[in-house]
Amino acid sequence: MSGENDNAYEALIQFLYRAPVALIQLQKDGGIEMLNPMASQLLMPLSQDGDLLNFFEVLQPYAPELRPLCHNFDPEQGLICEGMRIAVHGHQPQHTDSPAVLSLGLLKVDGNRLMAVLLDATHEVEREQRILASRLASAARLDALTQLPNRAGALDLLQKMVRRTRAASGDHCAVLFVNFDRFKQINDTLGNEVGDQVIVLVAERLRTTVRANSRPPGKRTSAEVAARVGGDEFAVLLDGLDDQRVVARIATRLLERLSEPYRIGNHELTCTFSLGVVVLDEDVRDADDLLRDAAIAMAVAKAEGGDRIELFRRQMRDDALLRGGLESDLRHAIERGELYTVYQPVVGLLAGGKFAPAAGVEALIRWRHPVRGVVGPVEFIGIAEDCGLIGAIGEYVLDMACRDFVRWRQHLGARAPQLLAVNLSRAQLSQEGLCHKVSAILAASGMAPEQLQLEITESLAAQGKDIQQQLLRLKALGVKLALDDFGTGYSSLSSLHLLPVDTVKIDRSFVTLAGTSRHHEVLIEATVKVARSLGMNTVAEGIETAEQAAVVYAQGCDKGQGYLYSRPISAAAIEEWLSERTGG
């Protein structure tokens, strides 16, 4: 029996000696009573003076919390810690093979003894770090809301498409850039939560529609990937296409699918999108360039009214570069005095083709570019809105126009214009301090509020409650409001009473056809009648012939504006024009 015990004890000692983990028996104060060779191997490089007398002292530089942790463990026995990571890398540079991280398990055996298990956790930590880095890299390339690849992920995939070796024929790559036409309006009117839900639905439609367009088995391996590359911007990457013509079919299918109504709670939303398409050619070898060209084509589609597809052409890139140059120049245009106003008379319509010349003027902005000459507002107002300059430009125009108006009143007396009309942009109407700025400009110029008419487009006036509230605040200042380009936007005669405006300006497209189209005559007549019933004035825009003037007068229009009376002219020319027509 004694021999069996001796053999068992010998076996235990051999196990402890050969165990691939460090085993240490120590006293409660940390004094080491017994340790196996692996423990010596792990602990010796950590010892400051080369001895292994006290476990806590050896690990003090790396785990100072260890001694108080054991001291404060009240139970008579039990597990004090398990898998405790101790970083020791860099503390013993002379031992290049030493572990960087140890894993410690500590057991209280009784009131006087502890057992420690120590492992080299360096490789485990490195593996965890690699896994974490891989997951972070994947997350960094994934859009959290839609779970589609984000811009970085899309560019990675696109770069692989661009650089891969292509077959001699029937192996094409294309990018579709997709953008909401009026996504901001959804957020402004229904809230960001609804906007996010729409984004998710759009992403799912892109994902499923692209998948539905995949080619059947047996064809060359292809890739169709949808990605979210911006707030309301998506990209669709197509690779391995047998025929370039299939790109147009996929784009058309996407536009049709995306344009179907979206059901969000009680809301049914119909959205439109602009698509830009670019097909890889031999000159493009950079993913950023390809995505940029697709975005340029999308911007052209949006500028053309949206809800359409545009195929990229190199001229578009040149135009975009020119636009970028104009933006840079525009930032200096105000301080250099390059912006100026011209004015188009608004006349009172009278019988027999006569008119009252002093009814009013509309201020229009122009830019005297040092290289390109006179630049019209169509070319730079959109740029000013996009780059945040429209507010400063709008204030500049309003200030100049008000000062000119006051000067006319001083010089011409009763022959001076009775009303000054100035356009407001979408960005200006969204400014919180707009009313304060208008009031300050009026006060500085000495102009009465009721002599100023601020004009907004019909489509802008029909938008959300924020716009309506801003219009009401402007009305409270005493200024007049006009609805510009009526007949081209979202409102209708039945909703005209909901808009706080004083004047309705009938769009030139109706006036131009009034002399030849009975349909347009009826539309003008109906607009005038509804406006009058609401106490509003009417102005016919774009009158170019005496026949058009006679028609709009016969339909009861109060005022007219157009080349028949005058083109837009300078402030000084306005005085001459009025003097000639009023006998001054």
C-alpha positions as CSV (number, residue, x, y, z in Angstrom):
1,M,0.0,0.0,0.0
2,S,2.9,2.3,0.8
3,G,4.4,1.5,-2.6
4,E,1.2,2.5,-4.3
5,N,1.2,5.9,-2.5
6,D,4.8,6.4,-3.4
7,N,4.1,5.7,-7.0
8,A,1.1,8.1,-7.0
9,Y,3.1,10.8,-5.4
10,E,5.9,10.3,-7.9
11,A,3.4,10.6,-10.7
12,L,2.0,13.8,-9.3
13,I,5.5,15.3,-9.0
14,Q,6.3,14.3,-12.6
15,F,3.0,15.9,-13.7
16,L,3.8,19.1,-11.9
17,Y,7.3,19.1,-13.3
18,R,6.3,18.5,-16.9
19,A,3.1,20.5,-17.0
20,P,3.0,23.1,-19.9
21,V,1.6,25.7,-17.5
22,A,3.2,27.5,-14.6
23,L,2.1,26.1,-11.2
24,I,3.0,28.0,-8.1
25,Q,2.2,27.3,-4.4
26,L,2.6,30.4,-2.2
27,Q,1.8,31.7,1.2
28,K,-0.9,34.3,1.7
29,D,1.8,37.1,1.9
30,G,3.1,35.9,-1.5
31,G,6.1,33.9,-0.4
32,I,6.7,31.1,-2.9
33,E,6.8,27.7,-1.4
34,M,6.9,25.6,-4.6
35,L,6.9,26.2,-8.4
36,N,7.5,24.0,-11.4
37,P,10.0,24.6,-14.2
38,M,7.5,26.4,-16.4
39,A,6.8,28.9,-13.6
40,S,10.5,29.6,-13.3
41,Q,10.8,30.1,-17.0
42,L,7.9,32.7,-17.1
43,L,8.8,34.5,-13.8
44,M,12.6,34.7,-13.9
45,P,12.7,37.3,-16.7
46,L,10.3,39.5,-14.6
47,S,12.4,39.4,-11.4
48,Q,14.2,42.7,-10.8
49,D,17.0,41.1,-8.7
50,G,17.0,37.6,-10.1
51,D,15.3,35.8,-7.2
52,L,11.9,34.2,-7.0
53,L,11.2,34.6,-3.2
54,N,7.9,36.4,-3.3
55,F,5.3,36.1,-6.1
56,F,3.7,39.5,-5.4
57,E,7.0,41.3,-5.5
58,V,8.0,39.7,-8.8
59,L,4.8,40.9,-10.4
60,Q,4.6,44.3,-8.5
61,P,5.8,46.4,-11.5
62,Y,3.3,44.8,-13.8
63,A,0.3,44.1,-11.6
64,P,0.4,46.3,-8.5
65,E,-3.2,45.5,-7.7
66,L,-2.5,41.8,-7.2
67,R,-1.4,42.0,-3.5
68,P,-4.4,44.1,-2.3
69,L,-6.7,41.9,-4.4
70,C,-5.6,38.8,-2.4
71,H,-5.5,40.6,0.9
72,N,-9.0,41.8,0.6
73,F,-10.4,38.4,-0.4
74,D,-12.3,37.5,2.8
75,P,-13.6,33.9,2.2
76,E,-11.6,31.1,3.7
77,Q,-11.2,29.6,0.3
78,G,-12.3,30.2,-3.3
79,L,-11.3,31.6,-6.7
80,I,-9.7,35.0,-6.4
81,C,-9.3,35.7,-10.1
82,E,-9.3,33.7,-13.4
83,G,-7.8,34.7,-16.7
84,M,-6.4,38.0,-15.3
85,R,-4.3,39.6,-18.1
86,I,-0.9,41.0,-17.1
87,A,0.9,42.9,-19.7
88,V,4.7,42.5,-19.3
89,H,5.9,43.4,-22.8
90,G,8.7,45.9,-22.9
91,H,9.7,45.6,-19.2
92,Q,12.4,43.0,-19.8
93,P,14.1,44.0,-23.2
94,Q,17.1,41.7,-22.5
95,H,14.8,38.7,-22.9
96,T,13.5,38.9,-26.4
97,D,11.7,35.5,-26.2
98,S,9.8,36.4,-23.1
99,P,6.0,36.6,-23.2
100,A,4.3,39.9,-23.8
101,V,1.1,39.0,-21.9
102,L,0.5,36.5,-19.0
103,S,-2.8,35.1,-17.9
104,L,-3.2,34.5,-14.2
105,G,-5.5,32.3,-12.2
106,L,-5.4,32.5,-8.4
107,L,-7.0,30.1,-6.0
108,K,-7.2,30.5,-2.2
109,V,-6.7,27.0,-0.8
110,D,-7.1,27.8,2.9
111,G,-6.3,30.6,5.3
112,N,-2.6,30.4,4.7
113,R,-2.0,29.1,1.2
114,L,-2.7,30.2,-2.4
115,M,-2.3,28.3,-5.7
116,A,-1.4,30.2,-8.9
117,V,-1.7,29.1,-12.5
118,L,0.2,31.2,-15.0
119,L,0.0,31.0,-18.8
120,D,1.7,32.7,-21.7
121,A,-1.3,34.5,-23.3
122,T,0.8,36.4,-25.9
123,H,-0.5,34.5,-29.0
124,E,-4.0,34.4,-27.7
125,V,-4.0,38.2,-27.3
126,E,-2.5,38.7,-30.7
127,R,-5.2,36.5,-32.2
128,E,-7.9,38.5,-30.5
129,Q,-6.4,41.7,-31.7
130,R,-6.3,40.4,-35.3
131,I,-10.0,39.4,-35.0
132,L,-10.9,42.7,-33.5
133,A,-9.0,44.6,-36.2
134,S,-10.7,42.6,-38.9
135,R,-14.1,43.3,-37.4
136,L,-13.3,47.0,-37.0
137,A,-12.1,47.1,-40.6
138,S,-15.3,45.5,-41.7
139,A,-17.4,47.8,-39.6
140,A,-15.5,50.8,-41.0
141,R,-16.6,49.8,-44.4
142,L,-20.3,49.1,-43.6
143,D,-23.1,51.6,-43.2
144,A,-24.7,51.1,-39.8
145,L,-28.2,52.1,-40.9
146,T,-28.6,50.1,-44.1
147,Q,-25.9,47.4,-43.7
148,L,-24.8,48.2,-47.2
149,P,-21.1,48.9,-47.9
150,N,-20.3,52.6,-47.1
151,R,-18.3,54.9,-49.3
152,A,-15.0,53.4,-48.1
153,G,-16.2,49.9,-48.8
154,A,-17.6,50.9,-52.2
155,L,-14.3,52.5,-53.2
156,D,-12.4,49.3,-52.1
157,L,-14.6,47.1,-54.2
158,L,-14.6,49.6,-57.1
159,Q,-10.8,49.8,-57.1
160,K,-10.6,46.0,-57.4
161,M,-13.0,46.2,-60.3
162,V,-11.0,48.9,-62.0
163,R,-7.6,47.2,-61.7
164,R,-8.5,43.7,-62.6
165,T,-7.5,42.2,-65.9
166,R,-10.4,42.2,-68.3
167,A,-11.3,39.9,-71.1
168,A,-10.8,41.0,-74.7
169,S,-14.6,41.4,-75.2
170,G,-17.8,41.4,-73.3
171,D,-16.3,42.3,-69.9
172,H,-17.5,45.7,-68.8
173,C,-17.7,47.7,-65.6
174,A,-20.1,50.5,-64.8
175,V,-21.2,52.7,-61.8
176,L,-24.6,54.1,-61.1
177,F,-24.8,57.0,-58.7
178,V,-28.3,57.4,-57.2
179,N,-29.6,60.5,-55.3
180,F,-32.9,61.5,-53.8
181,D,-34.4,64.6,-55.5
182,R,-36.1,66.1,-52.5
183,F,-35.0,64.1,-49.4
184,K,-34.5,67.2,-47.2
185,Q,-38.2,67.9,-47.7
186,I,-39.1,64.5,-46.1
187,N,-36.9,65.2,-43.1
188,D,-38.2,68.7,-42.7
189,T,-41.9,67.8,-42.9
190,L,-42.0,64.3,-41.4
191,G,-38.9,64.1,-39.3
192,N,-35.5,62.4,-39.4
193,E,-37.0,59.1,-38.1
194,V,-39.2,58.8,-41.1
195,G,-36.3,59.9,-43.3
196,D,-34.2,57.1,-41.9
197,Q,-36.9,54.5,-42.6
198,V,-37.2,55.7,-46.2
199,I,-33.4,55.3,-46.5
200,V,-33.6,51.7,-45.3
201,L,-36.4,50.9,-47.7
202,V,-34.5,52.4,-50.6
203,A,-31.4,50.4,-49.7
204,E,-33.5,47.2,-49.6
205,R,-35.0,48.0,-53.0
206,L,-31.6,48.6,-54.4
207,R,-30.3,45.4,-53.0
208,T,-33.1,43.2,-54.3
209,T,-33.4,44.9,-57.7
210,V,-29.7,44.5,-58.3
211,R,-29.8,40.9,-57.3
212,A,-32.8,40.4,-59.6
213,N,-30.7,41.6,-62.5
214,S,-27.9,39.1,-61.9
215,R,-27.2,36.9,-64.9
216,P,-28.0,33.2,-64.9
217,P,-25.5,30.5,-64.0
218,G,-23.0,29.7,-66.7
219,K,-22.3,33.3,-67.6
220,R,-19.0,35.0,-66.7
221,T,-18.7,35.7,-62.9
222,S,-20.2,39.1,-62.3
223,A,-20.6,41.5,-59.4
224,E,-23.6,43.7,-58.6
225,V,-23.2,45.6,-55.4
226,A,-25.3,48.4,-53.9
227,A,-23.7,50.8,-51.5
228,R,-24.6,53.9,-49.5
229,V,-22.0,56.5,-50.2
230,G,-23.6,59.5,-48.5
231,G,-26.7,60.7,-46.5
232,D,-29.2,60.2,-49.4
233,E,-26.7,59.0,-52.0
234,F,-26.2,55.4,-53.2
235,A,-24.0,53.7,-55.7
236,V,-24.5,50.5,-57.7
237,L,-21.4,48.8,-58.9
238,L,-21.7,46.5,-61.9
239,D,-18.9,44.3,-63.1
240,G,-18.4,41.6,-65.7
241,L,-21.2,42.9,-67.9
242,D,-21.5,41.1,-71.3
243,D,-22.8,44.1,-73.1
244,Q,-22.7,47.9,-72.2
245,R,-26.3,48.2,-73.3
246,V,-27.4,46.2,-70.3
247,V,-26.4,49.2,-68.1
248,A,-29.2,51.4,-69.4
249,R,-31.7,48.6,-68.8
250,I,-30.5,48.1,-65.2
251,A,-30.6,51.9,-64.6
252,T,-34.1,52.2,-66.0
253,R,-35.3,49.3,-63.9
254,L,-33.8,50.8,-60.8
255,L,-35.4,54.2,-61.4
256,E,-38.8,52.5,-61.9
257,R,-38.5,50.4,-58.8
258,L,-37.3,53.2,-56.6
259,S,-40.1,55.5,-57.8
260,E,-42.8,53.2,-56.5
261,P,-44.6,54.6,-53.4
262,Y,-43.1,54.0,-49.9
263,R,-45.4,53.2,-47.0
264,I,-44.2,54.5,-43.7
265,G,-46.8,54.2,-41.0
266,N,-49.8,56.3,-42.1
267,H,-47.7,58.0,-44.8
268,E,-47.5,57.0,-48.4
269,L,-44.5,58.8,-50.0
270,T,-43.8,59.0,-53.7
271,C,-40.1,59.9,-54.2
272,T,-38.1,60.6,-57.3
273,F,-34.4,60.0,-57.9
274,S,-31.6,61.2,-60.2
275,L,-29.2,58.7,-61.6
276,G,-25.8,59.2,-63.1
277,V,-24.2,56.4,-65.1
278,V,-20.5,56.0,-66.0
279,V,-19.0,53.1,-67.9
280,L,-15.3,52.2,-67.4
281,D,-13.0,53.1,-70.2
282,E,-9.3,52.6,-70.6
283,D,-8.4,56.1,-69.4
284,V,-9.9,55.6,-66.0
285,R,-7.8,53.6,-63.5
286,D,-8.8,55.1,-60.2
287,A,-12.0,54.3,-58.2
288,D,-12.3,57.9,-56.9
289,D,-12.4,59.2,-60.5
290,L,-15.0,56.7,-61.6
291,L,-17.3,57.5,-58.6
292,R,-16.7,61.2,-59.1
293,D,-17.7,61.0,-62.8
294,A,-20.9,59.1,-61.9
295,A,-21.7,61.8,-59.3
296,I,-21.2,64.5,-61.9
297,A,-23.6,62.8,-64.2
298,M,-26.1,62.5,-61.3
299,A,-25.8,66.2,-60.6
300,V,-26.6,67.0,-64.3
301,A,-29.7,64.8,-64.0
302,K,-30.8,66.6,-60.9
303,A,-30.1,70.0,-62.5
304,E,-32.4,69.0,-65.4
305,G,-35.3,68.5,-63.0
306,G,-34.5,65.1,-61.6
307,D,-36.4,61.8,-62.0
308,R,-34.1,61.0,-64.9
309,I,-30.9,59.1,-65.9
310,E,-27.8,60.8,-67.4
311,L,-24.9,59.0,-69.0
312,F,-21.6,60.6,-68.2
313,R,-19.9,62.6,-70.9
314,R,-16.4,64.1,-70.6
315,Q,-17.8,67.6,-71.2
316,M,-19.7,67.2,-67.9
317,R,-16.3,67.0,-66.1
318,D,-15.1,70.2,-67.8
319,D,-18.4,71.9,-66.8
320,A,-17.9,70.7,-63.2
321,L,-14.4,72.1,-63.2
322,L,-15.7,75.4,-64.5
323,R,-18.4,75.4,-61.8
324,G,-15.7,74.8,-59.2
325,G,-13.8,77.8,-60.6
326,L,-16.9,79.9,-60.5
327,E,-17.5,79.0,-56.8
328,S,-14.0,80.1,-55.9
329,D,-14.4,83.4,-57.8
330,L,-17.8,83.9,-56.3
331,R,-16.4,83.9,-52.8
332,H,-14.5,87.1,-53.7
333,A,-17.1,88.7,-55.9
334,I,-18.9,90.7,-53.1
335,E,-15.7,92.2,-51.6
336,R,-14.5,93.1,-55.1
337,G,-17.8,94.8,-56.0
338,E,-18.4,92.5,-59.0
339,L,-22.0,91.9,-58.1
340,Y,-24.6,94.5,-59.1
341,T,-28.3,94.9,-59.6
342,V,-30.4,95.7,-62.7
343,Y,-34.1,96.4,-62.6
344,Q,-37.0,95.5,-64.8
345,P,-40.1,97.8,-64.7
346,V,-43.4,96.4,-63.6
347,V,-46.2,98.4,-65.3
348,G,-49.9,98.9,-64.6
349,L,-52.0,97.6,-67.5
350,L,-54.4,100.1,-69.0
351,A,-56.9,99.9,-71.9
352,G,-55.8,100.4,-75.5
353,G,-52.3,99.0,-74.8
354,K,-51.4,101.9,-72.5
355,F,-49.6,101.3,-69.2
356,A,-48.7,103.1,-66.0
357,P,-44.9,103.1,-65.9
358,A,-44.3,103.8,-62.2
359,A,-46.1,100.7,-60.8
360,G,-42.8,99.1,-59.6
361,V,-39.5,97.5,-60.4
362,E,-38.0,94.0,-59.9
363,A,-34.4,93.9,-58.8
364,L,-32.3,91.2,-60.5
365,I,-28.7,90.2,-59.7
366,R,-25.8,90.2,-62.2
367,W,-22.1,89.4,-61.9
368,R,-19.5,91.3,-63.8
369,H,-16.8,88.5,-63.9
370,P,-13.3,89.8,-64.5
371,V,-12.6,87.2,-67.2
372,R,-16.0,85.8,-68.4
373,G,-17.8,89.2,-68.5
374,V,-21.4,89.5,-67.4
375,V,-22.6,86.2,-65.8
376,G,-26.4,85.7,-65.4
377,P,-28.0,84.4,-62.2
378,V,-28.9,81.1,-63.8
379,E,-25.2,80.3,-63.9
380,F,-24.3,81.2,-60.3
381,I,-27.3,81.3,-58.0
382,G,-27.3,77.5,-57.7
383,I,-23.6,77.6,-56.9
384,A,-24.2,80.2,-54.3
385,E,-26.9,78.1,-52.7
386,D,-24.7,75.0,-52.7
387,C,-21.7,76.7,-51.1
388,G,-23.5,78.8,-48.6
389,L,-23.0,82.2,-50.1
390,I,-26.6,82.9,-51.1
391,G,-27.4,84.5,-47.7
392,A,-24.6,87.1,-48.1
393,I,-25.5,87.7,-51.7
394,G,-29.2,88.1,-50.9
395,E,-28.5,90.7,-48.2
396,Y,-26.1,92.5,-50.6
397,V,-28.8,92.7,-53.3
398,L,-31.5,93.8,-50.9
399,D,-29.4,96.5,-49.5
400,M,-28.4,97.9,-52.9
401,A,-31.9,97.7,-54.2
402,C,-33.4,99.5,-51.2
403,R,-30.9,102.3,-51.4
404,D,-31.5,102.7,-55.1
405,F,-35.3,102.8,-54.5
406,V,-35.0,105.5,-51.8
407,R,-32.8,107.6,-54.1
408,W,-35.4,107.3,-56.9
409,R,-38.1,108.5,-54.5
410,Q,-36.0,111.5,-53.6
411,H,-35.1,112.4,-57.2
412,L,-38.4,111.6,-59.0
413,G,-41.1,112.2,-56.4
414,A,-44.4,110.9,-57.7
415,R,-42.8,109.6,-60.9
416,A,-40.7,107.1,-58.9
417,P,-41.6,103.4,-58.7
418,Q,-44.2,102.6,-56.1
419,L,-43.0,99.2,-55.2
420,L,-39.6,97.3,-55.1
421,A,-39.7,93.6,-55.8
422,V,-36.7,91.4,-54.6
423,N,-36.5,87.6,-54.9
424,L,-35.8,85.3,-52.0
425,S,-34.1,81.9,-52.4
426,R,-34.9,78.7,-50.6
427,A,-31.7,79.0,-48.5
428,Q,-32.6,82.6,-47.4
429,L,-36.1,81.5,-46.3
430,S,-34.5,78.8,-44.2
431,Q,-32.4,81.4,-42.2
432,E,-33.6,82.0,-38.7
433,G,-32.4,85.6,-38.7
434,L,-34.0,86.6,-42.0
435,C,-36.7,88.9,-40.6
436,H,-34.1,90.7,-38.4
437,K,-31.8,91.2,-41.4
438,V,-34.7,92.5,-43.6
439,S,-35.8,94.9,-40.9
440,A,-32.2,96.2,-40.4
441,I,-31.7,96.8,-44.1
442,L,-35.0,98.7,-44.4
443,A,-34.1,100.9,-41.4
444,A,-30.6,101.6,-42.7
445,S,-31.9,102.7,-46.1
446,G,-34.9,104.6,-44.8
447,M,-37.4,102.6,-46.9
448,A,-40.9,101.9,-45.7
449,P,-41.7,98.2,-45.3
450,E,-44.9,98.4,-47.3
451,Q,-42.8,99.6,-50.3
452,L,-40.9,96.3,-50.4
453,Q,-42.3,93.1,-52.0
454,L,-40.4,89.9,-51.4
455,E,-41.0,87.2,-54.1
456,I,-40.8,83.5,-53.6
457,T,-41.5,80.7,-56.1
458,E,-44.7,78.8,-56.0
459,S,-43.0,75.5,-55.3
460,L,-41.1,77.0,-52.4
461,A,-44.2,78.6,-50.9
462,A,-46.1,75.2,-50.9
463,Q,-43.5,73.5,-48.7
464,G,-43.7,72.7,-45.0
465,K,-44.8,74.6,-41.9
466,D,-41.3,76.2,-41.3
467,I,-41.6,78.1,-44.6
468,Q,-45.2,79.1,-43.8
469,Q,-44.1,80.5,-40.4
470,Q,-41.2,82.4,-42.0
471,L,-43.6,84.0,-44.5
472,L,-46.0,85.0,-41.7
473,R,-43.1,86.6,-39.8
474,L,-42.1,88.6,-42.9
475,K,-45.7,89.7,-43.3
476,A,-45.7,90.9,-39.7
477,L,-42.8,93.3,-40.6
478,G,-45.2,95.1,-43.0
479,V,-43.6,93.9,-46.3
480,K,-45.6,92.5,-49.1
481,L,-45.2,89.0,-50.5
482,A,-45.6,87.8,-54.0
483,L,-45.9,84.3,-55.4
484,D,-43.6,84.0,-58.4
485,D,-43.9,81.7,-61.4
486,F,-47.4,80.7,-60.5
487,G,-48.6,77.7,-62.5
488,T,-45.3,75.8,-62.5
489,G,-45.1,74.5,-59.0
490,Y,-47.0,72.3,-56.5
491,S,-49.9,74.5,-55.4
492,S,-53.1,75.1,-57.2
493,L,-55.9,77.6,-57.3
494,S,-57.8,75.6,-54.7
495,S,-54.9,76.0,-52.2
496,L,-54.1,79.6,-53.0
497,H,-56.0,80.9,-50.0
498,L,-53.6,79.0,-47.7
499,L,-50.6,81.1,-48.8
500,P,-50.1,84.5,-47.1
501,V,-49.3,86.4,-50.3
502,D,-50.4,89.7,-51.6
503,T,-49.6,89.2,-55.3
504,V,-49.7,86.3,-57.8
505,K,-47.3,86.5,-60.7
506,I,-48.5,84.4,-63.6
507,D,-45.6,82.5,-65.2
508,R,-44.4,83.5,-68.6
509,S,-45.1,80.1,-70.1
510,F,-48.8,80.9,-69.8
511,V,-48.4,84.4,-71.1
512,T,-46.4,83.4,-74.1
513,L,-49.2,81.0,-75.3
514,A,-52.0,83.3,-74.3
515,G,-52.4,84.8,-77.7
516,T,-52.7,81.5,-79.5
517,S,-54.1,79.1,-76.9
518,R,-57.7,79.4,-75.6
519,H,-56.7,76.9,-72.9
520,H,-54.0,79.2,-71.5
521,E,-56.4,82.2,-71.7
522,V,-58.8,80.3,-69.5
523,L,-56.1,79.5,-67.0
524,I,-55.0,83.1,-66.8
525,E,-58.7,84.2,-66.4
526,A,-59.3,81.6,-63.6
527,T,-56.1,82.7,-61.8
528,V,-57.1,86.3,-61.9
529,K,-60.6,85.6,-60.6
530,V,-59.4,83.5,-57.7
531,A,-56.7,86.0,-56.8
532,R,-59.1,88.9,-56.8
533,S,-61.6,87.0,-54.6
534,L,-58.8,86.6,-52.1
535,G,-57.8,90.3,-52.3
536,M,-54.6,89.6,-54.2
537,N,-53.1,91.5,-57.1
538,T,-51.9,89.8,-60.3
539,V,-48.9,90.4,-62.5
540,A,-48.4,88.8,-65.9
541,E,-44.7,87.9,-66.5
542,G,-42.8,87.7,-69.8
543,I,-45.0,90.0,-71.9
544,E,-43.2,90.4,-75.2
545,T,-45.9,91.5,-77.7
546,A,-48.9,93.9,-77.8
547,E,-51.2,90.9,-78.5
548,Q,-50.1,89.2,-75.3
549,A,-50.6,92.4,-73.3
550,A,-54.1,92.8,-74.7
551,V,-55.0,89.2,-73.8
552,V,-53.8,89.4,-70.2
553,Y,-55.5,92.8,-69.8
554,A,-58.7,91.4,-71.1
555,Q,-58.5,88.6,-68.6
556,G,-58.3,91.3,-65.8
557,C,-54.6,91.1,-65.0
558,D,-53.5,94.2,-62.9
559,K,-49.9,94.6,-63.9
560,G,-47.5,93.3,-66.5
561,Q,-43.7,92.8,-66.9
562,G,-41.6,91.9,-69.9
563,Y,-39.5,92.9,-72.8
564,L,-42.4,94.7,-74.4
565,Y,-41.9,97.4,-71.8
566,S,-38.2,97.1,-71.0
567,R,-35.4,94.7,-70.6
568,P,-33.6,94.7,-67.2
569,I,-31.6,98.0,-67.0
570,S,-29.3,99.8,-64.6
571,A,-30.5,102.0,-61.7
572,A,-29.5,105.1,-63.6
573,A,-31.3,103.9,-66.7
574,I,-34.5,103.3,-64.7
575,E,-34.6,107.1,-63.9
576,E,-34.2,107.9,-67.6
577,W,-36.9,105.4,-68.6
578,L,-39.4,106.7,-66.1
579,S,-38.6,110.4,-67.0
580,E,-39.2,109.7,-70.7
581,R,-42.6,108.0,-70.0
582,T,-43.9,110.3,-67.4
583,G,-43.0,113.6,-69.1
584,G,-40.3,114.4,-66.5
